[in-house]
Amino acid sequence: MPRSDCIILFNAAASRHAPFSREKVYPANLVREEVGAVEESLRELGFFPAVLTVDQFSKDLVSELSRLAPKFVFNLCEEINGNCEQEMCVAGLFELMGIPYTGSGPLALGLALNKFRVKQVLRAAGVPAPRGYLCCFGQRLRAHAARRFPVIVKPVHEDASLGINADSVCRDSRQLEDQVAYIHDVYRQDALIEEYLEGREFNVAILGGREAQVLPISEIDFSRMPPGEPRIVSYRAKWDEESVEFQSTVPVCPADVPSRLASRIRSVALRSHRCIGCADYSRVDMRTDSGGNVYVLEVNPNPDISPRAGFARAARAAGLTYTDMIARIIQSAVERATKIPAVAYAIS
């Protein structure tokens, strides 16, 4: 059997559940469909991947990476040591070892997990983002804070929509205080309070390196959402496939968007991708306000790329097969690595 020439590195599916959390672990949380799909595509492209799972940093991991000396690592790690904030450390390890890898670097991965800092960086660069402020963990909500309603409340350091539920959209002071207390008590971190935008919700996948391609725009269709339910992609809407919320947040790709708005969305998405320092692939989530103005909700430098996920759906809408998409990601990563001096391993 040929020697492995690349590595797919991933962590086990997330199964953590904070005590008293309204966000439970659903079956969809426990499946890493992209691992097998990426392996199949790599073999189709002529590579011989080794598939490694990692949950903790250890000298054994470093030894195994050194022993295999891969041409590149396809990095699918979303957390390490049970902490999504250490996702950036995996990319940092590859850089310290001089191993080419797919996806964004440590700075982009770390920055993207602080939703408040991302908005500050975007706004400083002239990219529109919703106004908001933090209520720090251990502090009470500021009595003098401007309270323009509605607002949406999120944990500042979570991904996968953790901490976002039907109560996240607050329309008065009492609801706001209760939801901030929930984030503090359950997630033990700062609560991000942002203006809630009543318009349409879009997400845009971006693929490639220097000549990054903006894939067809996707829109979340909330028309089936029951009356009284907030029109948001909550944790349950994302992961509980049996729920009304999941069935009422239907992605439409390509979205039916007027040309002027579509041009604005694509421009803002690409500027956001570059501003945060994303590489190879990313997804930018946006909403419009009641006047149709576009604002960036989140920049995800490590989105789900499983065959059923939105990124792959957008790639198919652009005429790419799943293997084409994977090939583009690898090409971007390898091209980037050739421009970094003192790379430890030969690239062909």
N, C-alpha and C positions, 0 to 999 in steps of 0.2 A: 504494500500500500504506500502511495507517495507520502512523503513527509509534509506535515502541515506547513503552509506558507503564510497564513494569516489567522487571526483570532477573532471570534465573536465573544465579547465579554459582557456579561449581564448580571444583575442581581435578581434574587428570587422575587416573585411578585409580592407586592406590599400586602401585609396582613395585619398591620398595626391598627389598633382601635383604641382611641383615647377613652378613658372612663367617662361615662355620662354624655358621650358624644351622640349627636343625632345622625352622624354619618357612619353607617355601619359598613362592614366588609361584605360585599356582594360577590357572587361567583365570577363576574366579569373582572373583578380586581385581581383575581388569583391566576389569570391566564396571561402568559407572555407569548402571544401568537406571533409576534414579529421575529422571535429568535429562530424558529424553524423556517419561517419564510425567508429571512435573510440568508440563512445557511443554504437553502435550496437555490437561491439566486446566485450566491457566490460560486457554488458548484457549477451552475449553468454557465457562469462567466469564465470557468476554467481554473478557479482557485480550489485549494484544499484546506478548508477552515477547521481549526480546533475550536470547540465550544466550551467556554469556561464560565462557571457561575462563581460569583464572589459576593460575600456579605460582610466580610471583615477585612481590614487591612492586615497583612501578615508578611513575614519574610518569605513564606512559601509562595505567595503570589509573586513577589519580586523575582524569586528564583525561577519560577515557572515561566514568567515573561522573558527572562534572560535566556533560559534554556531553549525556548521555542524560537527566539529571535525573529519575530514575524515581520513581514514586509509592512503590515499595517494591522491595527486593531479596529474592528468595527465596534464602537463603544455604545452599548445599550444600557449602561449603568445609570440608574435614576436615584440611587441612594447608596450609602455605604455606612456600615456600623449602625444600621437602622435609622439613619438621619439623612433626610433629603438635602439638608444644607451642606453635607459633605460630598455631594455629587461632584462638585468642582475639584475635589482632591484626587479623584480618579484620573481626570484629564491632566492634573498637575503631575501625577506620577509618570504618565506617559511622556510628558515633556522633560521631566528630570532624567528619564531613561533614554531619551532621544528616539522614541518609537512613534512613527506616524500614526494618527488615529482620526477617525471620522467624528464630525460634529464640532461644536463650539469649544473654545478653550476655557480655562479656569475662570477668568475674569467675567466673561459673558454668562457662564453658568451660575456663578456666585451672585452676580448683580441681578440676574433675572429672578432669583428667589426672594428678592426684597422688592415687593411691588411698589412701595413708596419711593425708593431710590430710583427705580426704573422711570417712574413718572417724572421725577425731578430731572433726570438726565434727558429724557425726551423733550420736556418743555424747554429746557435750557438750549436745546438744539432747534427749537422752533417747531417741534412735532406736537400736534394737539393731543392732550390727555385730560381726563376729567379732573376737576378740582377736588382736593381732599386734604385730610390731615390725619394725624395719628393720635389715638388715645393710648398712651404707653401702659404696658403691663404694670400693675400695682398702683396706678393712678386713677382717680375718678375723672369722669368726663368733665371737661371744662365748662363751668356754668355760663361763661361769657362767650363760648364758641358760637360762631355763626351757625344757625340751624336751619338751613334752607332744605325743605323736604320736597320730594322723597330723596333718601340717601340709601346706599348699599354698604353693608359692613362685612369686611373680610379679615381673616388672619393675614398678617403682613408677610409671613414666611412659609406658606404652604403651597403645594401644587395639587394637581388633579381635582381641583374644586373642593378640597377638604375645607370644612368650616362654612361652606355656602349652602344654605337651605332655604326653605320657604319663608323663614322669618328674617332673612338677610336684608330684604328691602323694607326699610322703615319709613313710616309716613307721619310719625309724631315722636315727641321726646321720650315718652314712656317706652315705645318699641325700641328706640335707639339705645336707651340705657340698658334695657334687657339684653339686647344682642351684643353690645360691647361687653357686658358682664359674662355672657356665654363664651365669647372668644377668650377673654382673660381666664376664666375658671377652667375651661376644658382644654384649650390649646396653649395656655400659659405663655402668651406672647402679645405683642402690641396688636391693637385693632385698627385697621385702616378704614376710614370713613370717607366715602366718595359720593359726589352727586350721582344720582341714578338717572341714566339717560333713557328716555321713553321710546326711542326710535327703533330702527332695525339693527340686527346683530349680524356681523360678517366675520369670517376668518379667512386669512390668505396664507397659503403655503408658498414658501420661497425655496428654490432648489438651485444648488450650484455655487461656484466660487466667485471669481472676479466678475464674470458675466452672468451673475445670478438671474435665474428665470423666475418671474412672478407667475405662479400657476393660476388657473381659473378661480375666480372668487366664489366662495361658498357662503350661503346665507342660512341661518337657523330660522325655520318656519315655525312660529309660535301660534299659528291660527287654531290649532286643536287644543291649546291650553285651556283647562276649565276656568270659568269666571272666578275671579278672586285670587288665582295663583299668579305669583309674579312671573313675568316673562324673562326668565333667566335660565342659564344652563347651570343648574345646581349640581351638587355632588350626586344626588339621587338620579337626576336627569342624565348624568353622564355614565353611571355605573349600574343602576338597578333596572335591568332590561324588562322586568315585569311591571314596572311602575307606570302610572299615568304620566309622570313627568318625563320619563324616557320616551314614551310613545308620542308625546306632545312637543318634542323638540326635534323636528325633522330637518336634517341637512339637505339643502338643495344646491347642487353644483353641476354646471355653472349657474350662478344666481342670475335672476332677471333684473339687471341693474341698468339704468340709463347711462349712456356712454360717458357723460361728463362726471357723474358720480363714480363710475367704474374707474375712470382715469385717476380720480382723486384717491380712491381706495388703494389702487396699485402703487401710486407714488408714495403715499404715507406708509404703506407696508414695507416697501424697499428701504425707505429712509430709516424706519424703525429697526429693521434687520441690521443695517450697517451701523447705526448709532450705538446699539448695544454690543456690537462686535460679534454677531453670530457668524457661523461658518458652516458651509456645506448644505445645511437645511435648517429651516425654522418655520414657525407659524405665528402670525400676528392676529390677535383678536381685536375687533373694533365694534363700536356702536355709533349710531347717529343720534343726535338730539331731535327734538320736535321740529327743528328748522332744517334738518337734513345735513347738518355739519358733522364731519367724521372725527371721532376721538379714539385713541388707542387704549384698550383696556389692559392688554397684557402682551408681552413678547415672550414666546416660548422657544428657547434655543434647543430643546430636546423633546420635540413632540412625538406622540405615538405614531410609529410608521408601520404598524401592522396592516395587513391587506384590507381589513374592514374599516380602518380608521380614516379620518377626514383627509389626512395628507395623501395617502395612496389614492383616495377618491379623486382628489384634485389632479394628481398626476395622470390618472386614467382619462380625465376630462381633457387633458392637454395632449392626449394621444400616446402617452408613454405606458409601456407595460411595467409591472412591478419590478422586473429585472432591469429594465431601462433605468428606472428611478434609482435603484441600488447602485448601478454602474455609475450614474452621474455623481452620486454622493462619494463613492470611492475615488473617482477621477479628481474631484475637487480636493479631497483630503490629500491625495498623493501629490498633486500639483503644489499644494501649499507646503507640504513637507520638503519638497525639493528646493524651496527658497529659504529654508532654515539651515544655517551652517551646522556642521558637526553632527548630522544625523547618524545614528549608530548603525543603521541597517541599510543594506543596498536596496534600492527600489528599481524595479523593472516594469 
